[in-house]
């Protein structure tokens, strides 16, 4: 598998914002599916956002608050998280794989190198007063 490098996690109060970054030195995001997942203790892996074939979709619980984007020149993907809620607290993972392969399936646990080619190491997001 390919290791992606994440940054940008942290602790914020409800209503605050964070931006996660995900970059790679030996993998080019362009032309691949890209996704953000999260997993809280005791919960299964949850899809947050997925970009495939030029389209980006979001989980209903983050729609309108989170924005996934990509900087091709920097070979970096981002997850801008606004209006954060305590229930958004989780470990967040970026992932990527061949085009048109990631939509429709969410691993039970994340990261899951057996399911998708490239994974980040995870970034902890904590939202609390």
Order of alpha helices (4+ residues) and beta strands (2+ residues): beta-beta-beta-beta-beta-beta-beta-beta-beta-beta-beta
